[in-house]
Amino acid sequence: MKRRTVGVIGAGASGMMAAITAARQGARVILLESNDRVGKKILATGNGKCNLGNRKMGEDCYYGGSIPFIMDRLKEFGTEDAITFFKGLGLMIKEKNGYLYPACEQASAVLDVLRMELKEAGIEVVCGYKAAGITAQAKGSGFVVTDGSGEYVFDNVIIACGGRAAPATGSDGSGYRLAGKLGHGLVETVPALVQLRCKETYFKAVAGVRAEADILLYSSGRILAKERGELQLTEYGISGIPVFQLSRIAAYLLKEQKEVEIHINLLPDYDENALEQLYQSRLMLQGGRTVEEFFTGMLNKKIMQLFCRLAGLHPSQPMEQADERAVRKVFSLCGDWKVTVTSTNPYENAQVCAGGVPLDEITERMESKKVPGVYFAGEILDVDGKCGGYNLQWAWTSGFLAGKYAGGREDYRSV
Ligand SMILES: Cc1cc2nc3c(=O)[nH]c(=O)nc-3n(C[C@H](O)[C@H](O)[C@H](O)COP(=O)(O)OP(=O)(O)OC[C@H]3O[C@@H](n4cnc5c(N)ncnc54)[C@H](O)[C@@H]3O)c2cc1C
């Protein structure tokens, strides 16, 4: 069988996986990267620890054009395959409640083993090369990739340029332009796994506070999503993992000019009855104190001060003189604090980019239906995962499959 030449555009997680897999198939591989080094984004993942996958896997872990398509690809190369792959590169892996990390807790170790494998597999890495165009030559004669000054000719090309998230790491959306020139469409993109900015002007007073909470996303009076976890309050709004998980839903609603309201329950284990009992018991025990003293020890002090202010209570006011409706309002704010989202933070702050090249424009082999011989891998596709290692898993999965099929033989497994 003729040795194929494969060009991989983009040396992020998916591009490196694709390049290694294609080379293991026997292909001659050139990896083109616009940055002056490969895998810049990997270093920033998981707060520098790289959450590279997750043993808990299901349909609710992903968003995108077709969940069955995503799940089927994950069956072909899933969490255990990624573990086997990385162990094969010498990376020891540890698990915390299903979350997978390099045992040394250094994202740089993940990048290092990939870099070593690129070298050992004989892959030519060209940095500082920003692909600007891909042209199909006469039928069956491959593709010319150009950056405007230098050209490469390949039998097959894999586009693994990422999306628009964290553009400082290289993913500036130029992959969409390459795909667009080849006739591909684009599912509108939004920043995801990102902080939410709110209309209320009082956030400065509670910035820095962290609290376990239920976070509910409402639009037009309907609840659309719910997450529990550590809420983080910022000067301009809300952050933290449960907020990140909801952010892509909020982003698309805002794009459609729809209202987005977040209801925060800071006492998630208290239902209405339990909240009433709490009110009554505190009144019995602490009813002779000032307002500030009455609420001390219930929740974070800064939050209680804010809620008292919103309810019209003065901290030094004796509880006996406090308006009962105002005191009850503080309790109801604890269980249902409503804030209005005005925008997400921009792509610069986002961990991923939702939207991308539509999944119905590629085959199960990650090959373009519009231009056979061109393959896609990673975040450039209309796939985004929740926090927890799911985005890197998609990069490994799609990179593996694109490399496997672009590289040649079909009987390859990652052992
Ligand atoms: C701060 C942060 C933390 C994250 N933490 C996690 C985590 O812990 N777990 C997890 O699962 N996910 C995490 N993610 C998401 C995850 O890193 C990405 O989903 C994943 O790296 C995407 O891989 P990719 O290969 O598709 O794209 P990218 O990693 O974006 O790589 C694309 C590459 O293509 C290059 N490129 C772009 N255009 C061109 C061009 N025209 N020519 C040549 N090269 C080009 C870019 O320079 C880049 O190197 C995090 C993301 C961020 C920003």
PDBQT file of the ligand as one rigid body, heavy atoms in Angstrom, charges set to zero:
ROOT
HETATM    1  C1  LIG A 501      -7.926  27.690  30.622  1.00  0.00    +0.000 C 
HETATM    2  C2  LIG A 501      -8.444  26.401  30.034  1.00  0.00    +0.000 A 
HETATM    3  C3  LIG A 501      -8.558  25.278  30.834  1.00  0.00    +0.000 A 
HETATM    4  C4  LIG A 501      -9.075  24.091  30.303  1.00  0.00    +0.000 A 
HETATM    5  N1  LIG A 501      -9.093  22.971  31.103  1.00  0.00    +0.000 NA
HETATM    6  C5  LIG A 501      -9.556  21.803  30.593  1.00  0.00    +0.000 A 
HETATM    7  C6  LIG A 501      -9.491  20.610  31.360  1.00  0.00    +0.000 A 
HETATM    8  O1  LIG A 501      -8.933  20.567  32.459  1.00  0.00    +0.000 OA
HETATM    9  N2  LIG A 501     -10.040  19.479  30.815  1.00  0.00    +0.000 N 
HETATM   10  C7  LIG A 501     -10.592  19.467  29.558  1.00  0.00    +0.000 A 
HETATM   11  O2  LIG A 501     -11.082  18.424  29.141  1.00  0.00    +0.000 OA
HETATM   12  N3  LIG A 501     -10.604  20.572  28.793  1.00  0.00    +0.000 NA
HETATM   13  C8  LIG A 501     -10.082  21.736  29.273  1.00  0.00    +0.000 A 
HETATM   14  N4  LIG A 501     -10.065  22.843  28.466  1.00  0.00    +0.000 N 
HETATM   15  C9  LIG A 501     -10.556  22.733  27.085  1.00  0.00    +0.000 C 
HETATM   16  C10 LIG A 501      -9.537  21.981  26.203  1.00  0.00    +0.000 C 
HETATM   17  O3  LIG A 501      -8.258  22.466  26.497  1.00  0.00    +0.000 OA
HETATM   18  C11 LIG A 501      -9.836  22.167  24.721  1.00  0.00    +0.000 C 
HETATM   19  O4  LIG A 501     -11.158  21.762  24.445  1.00  0.00    +0.000 OA
HETATM   20  C12 LIG A 501      -8.888  21.351  23.857  1.00  0.00    +0.000 C 
HETATM   21  O5  LIG A 501      -7.551  21.646  24.172  1.00  0.00    +0.000 OA
HETATM   22  C13 LIG A 501      -9.140  21.634  22.386  1.00  0.00    +0.000 C 
HETATM   23  O6  LIG A 501      -8.163  20.985  21.629  1.00  0.00    +0.000 OA
HETATM   24  P1  LIG A 501      -8.051  21.268  20.075  1.00  0.00    +0.000 P 
HETATM   25  O7  LIG A 501      -6.875  20.507  19.606  1.00  0.00    +0.000 OA
HETATM   26  O8  LIG A 501      -9.335  21.018  19.390  1.00  0.00    +0.000 OA
HETATM   27  O9  LIG A 501      -7.798  22.842  19.931  1.00  0.00    +0.000 OA
HETATM   28  P2  LIG A 501      -6.641  23.770  20.538  1.00  0.00    +0.000 P 
HETATM   29  O10 LIG A 501      -6.068  23.213  21.764  1.00  0.00    +0.000 OA
HETATM   30  O11 LIG A 501      -7.224  25.126  20.580  1.00  0.00    +0.000 OA
HETATM   31  O12 LIG A 501      -5.506  23.688  19.432  1.00  0.00    +0.000 OA
HETATM   32  C14 LIG A 501      -5.620  24.272  18.167  1.00  0.00    +0.000 C 
HETATM   33  C15 LIG A 501      -4.218  24.545  17.646  1.00  0.00    +0.000 C 
HETATM   34  O13 LIG A 501      -4.304  24.958  16.292  1.00  0.00    +0.000 OA
HETATM   35  C16 LIG A 501      -3.427  26.053  16.081  1.00  0.00    +0.000 C 
HETATM   36  N5  LIG A 501      -3.965  26.804  14.945  1.00  0.00    +0.000 N 
HETATM   37  C17 LIG A 501      -5.118  27.512  14.889  1.00  0.00    +0.000 A 
HETATM   38  N6  LIG A 501      -5.295  28.014  13.655  1.00  0.00    +0.000 NA
HETATM   39  C18 LIG A 501      -4.246  27.600  12.915  1.00  0.00    +0.000 A 
HETATM   40  C19 LIG A 501      -3.863  27.773  11.564  1.00  0.00    +0.000 A 
HETATM   41  N7  LIG A 501      -4.617  28.473  10.706  1.00  0.00    +0.000 N 
HETATM   42  N8  LIG A 501      -2.711  27.214  11.123  1.00  0.00    +0.000 NA
HETATM   43  C20 LIG A 501      -1.913  26.496  11.980  1.00  0.00    +0.000 A 
HETATM   44  N9  LIG A 501      -2.233  26.294  13.270  1.00  0.00    +0.000 NA
HETATM   45  C21 LIG A 501      -3.387  26.827  13.722  1.00  0.00    +0.000 A 
HETATM   46  C22 LIG A 501      -3.461  26.808  17.405  1.00  0.00    +0.000 C 
HETATM   47  O14 LIG A 501      -2.337  27.637  17.558  1.00  0.00    +0.000 OA
HETATM   48  C23 LIG A 501      -3.534  25.670  18.412  1.00  0.00    +0.000 C 
HETATM   49  O15 LIG A 501      -2.246  25.253  18.798  1.00  0.00    +0.000 OA
HETATM   50  C24 LIG A 501      -9.520  24.037  28.958  1.00  0.00    +0.000 A 
HETATM   51  C25 LIG A 501      -9.390  25.167  28.149  1.00  0.00    +0.000 A 
HETATM   52  C26 LIG A 501      -8.844  26.342  28.660  1.00  0.00    +0.000 A 
HETATM   53  C27 LIG A 501      -8.691  27.540  27.771  1.00  0.00    +0.000 C 
ENDROOT
TORSDOF 0
